Amino acid sequence: MVYLGAADSVAASGDFRQICDVYSRHYLAWVDNRQQNLDAGLVRRAARLCAGDGRRGLIFVSGGVFPEAQDGAEALGVALLRFDPYGGDLDGANPLGRYLRTHSLALE
């Protein structure tokens, strides 16, 4: 997230770790490092927590994304970003993720 412009990003610890993996003033983020497709459950959970918190949701995935998860993320305003843990590449996995990858997370 720092690389994308959210300079105040912090890895979650303690009780906050049960909510998300990384957070900043404007974003809550989850990292799905499984070599499986992302399902809609995490997308719905992220959207629900972000709606109550007021920050935007980001999900970083190293695997694929099921179509219903991708559609749900777009409808709920959750950005999906696909990363390669070995090569270091990062790209958007849905339109919002592609937009944020291109334009950064910096809101100031």
C-alpha positions as CSV (number, residue, x, y, z in Angstrom):
1,M,0.0,0.0,0.0
2,V,2.9,2.3,0.7
3,Y,4.2,1.7,-2.8
4,L,0.8,2.7,-4.2
5,G,0.7,6.0,-2.3
6,A,-0.9,5.2,1.1
7,A,2.3,6.3,3.0
8,D,0.7,5.9,6.4
9,S,0.0,2.1,6.0
10,V,0.5,-0.2,8.9
11,A,0.5,-3.9,9.2
12,A,-2.3,-4.9,11.6
13,S,-1.4,-6.5,14.9
14,G,-3.1,-7.6,18.1
15,D,-6.9,-7.5,18.1
16,F,-7.0,-5.4,14.9
17,R,-5.4,-8.3,13.0
18,Q,-8.8,-10.1,13.3
19,I,-10.4,-7.2,11.2
20,C,-7.9,-6.8,8.4
21,D,-4.2,-7.3,7.5
22,V,-3.1,-3.7,6.7
23,Y,-4.7,-0.4,7.3
24,S,-4.2,3.3,6.7
25,R,-6.2,6.4,7.3
26,H,-8.3,5.8,4.1
27,Y,-8.0,2.1,3.5
28,L,-8.6,-1.3,5.1
29,A,-6.8,-4.1,3.2
30,W,-6.7,-7.9,3.2
31,V,-4.0,-10.1,1.7
32,D,-5.1,-13.5,0.3
33,N,-1.8,-15.3,-0.3
34,R,-3.4,-18.6,-1.1
35,Q,-2.9,-20.2,-4.5
36,Q,-6.6,-20.5,-4.9
37,N,-9.3,-18.3,-6.4
38,L,-10.7,-15.6,-4.3
39,D,-14.3,-16.3,-3.4
40,A,-17.1,-13.8,-2.7
41,G,-17.1,-14.4,1.0
42,L,-14.0,-12.2,1.7
43,V,-15.3,-9.5,-0.7
44,R,-18.6,-9.3,1.3
45,R,-16.8,-9.3,4.6
46,A,-14.5,-6.5,3.4
47,A,-17.4,-4.4,2.1
48,R,-19.4,-4.9,5.3
49,L,-16.4,-3.9,7.5
50,C,-15.5,-0.9,5.3
51,A,-19.1,0.3,5.2
52,G,-19.2,0.4,9.0
53,D,-15.7,2.0,9.3
54,G,-15.8,4.5,6.5
55,R,-12.6,3.5,4.8
56,R,-12.2,2.0,1.3
57,G,-11.6,-1.8,0.9
58,L,-8.7,-3.4,-0.9
59,I,-8.0,-7.1,-1.3
60,F,-4.6,-8.2,-2.6
61,V,-4.7,-11.7,-4.1
62,S,-1.9,-13.9,-5.4
63,G,-4.3,-16.4,-7.1
64,G,-7.2,-16.0,-9.3
65,V,-10.6,-14.5,-8.7
66,F,-13.9,-16.2,-9.2
67,P,-16.3,-14.2,-11.4
68,E,-18.9,-13.8,-8.6
69,A,-16.2,-12.3,-6.4
70,Q,-15.0,-10.0,-9.1
71,D,-18.6,-8.8,-9.8
72,G,-19.4,-8.5,-6.1
73,A,-16.2,-6.5,-5.5
74,E,-17.1,-4.1,-8.3
75,A,-20.7,-3.7,-7.1
76,L,-19.6,-3.2,-3.5
77,G,-16.7,-0.8,-4.2
78,V,-13.9,-3.1,-3.2
79,A,-10.7,-2.9,-5.2
80,L,-9.0,-6.2,-6.1
81,L,-5.2,-6.1,-6.8
82,R,-3.4,-9.2,-8.0
83,F,0.3,-9.6,-7.0
84,D,3.0,-12.0,-7.8
85,P,4.9,-12.8,-4.6
86,Y,7.9,-14.0,-6.5
87,G,8.2,-11.5,-9.4
88,G,6.9,-8.5,-7.5
89,D,4.3,-7.6,-10.2
90,L,1.1,-5.9,-9.2
91,D,-2.0,-5.2,-11.4
92,G,-5.7,-4.6,-10.9
93,A,-7.9,-7.6,-10.9
94,N,-11.1,-5.6,-11.3
95,P,-11.8,-2.1,-12.8
96,L,-11.5,-0.3,-9.5
97,G,-8.2,-2.2,-8.8
98,R,-6.9,-1.2,-12.2
99,Y,-7.9,2.4,-11.6
100,L,-6.1,2.6,-8.2
101,R,-3.0,0.8,-9.6
102,T,-2.8,3.4,-12.3
103,H,-3.7,6.5,-10.3
104,S,-2.4,5.6,-6.7
105,L,-4.0,5.4,-3.3
106,A,-3.0,8.9,-2.3
107,L,-6.1,10.9,-1.6
108,E,-4.5,14.2,-0.5
